[in-house]
């Protein structure tokens, strides 16, 4: 699954996304999520 697909599917579950991305093994993706709008615009 691609990152953007996951974010789209889980859009209504922001607390779940935040909890998962707070874990050390997912930190790389946390920066993607924080900057998601900018990445999409690029």
Buried (B, 14 or more C-beta within 10 A) or exposed (E): EEEEEBBEEEEEEEEEBEEBBEEEEBEEBBEBBEEEEEEEEE
